Amino acid sequence: MNRSTRSFSYAEPEINLIAFIDVLLVILIFLMISTTFTKFQEITITLPSASGADTVESAREINVAVSSDGRFALNGRVMNRSQLAGALKQMSYNSGEQNLRVSIDADARAPHQAVMTVLEIARDAGLPNIAFSSQAKK
């Protein structure tokens, strides 16, 4: 009886990189879809809530924030009334386009006079296209 002895050689285990990359790609896509992006501003505001139809974004937007204590911020930069007026006039002059919109992000506790001031400054700068931001009701 002839017995042959076979020697078994075991292959070194490998990590399947293709499956690993597929899993990472699915996780990346999930995180990209589920992540929300926020605008950071120098002043903290709490927007009032409202319900209504969503608007279509077609105009170039200038963001003016009004804080609860009546301070102004243009595109995230805090400024006083005269600086805001000068900046809006300069933007209106430089743009030369009719498709420029002023978006007012007023805190729910902001003084009404401060919001009216922004409206007057925008009107004086020749920017009649104005929108107000609000939070959707939950």
Summary of the structure (lengths in Angstrom):
residues: 138
radius of gyration: 28.4
end to end distance: 84.2
largest distance: 109.1
contacts: 297
relative contact order: 0.18
helix: 33%
strand: 20%
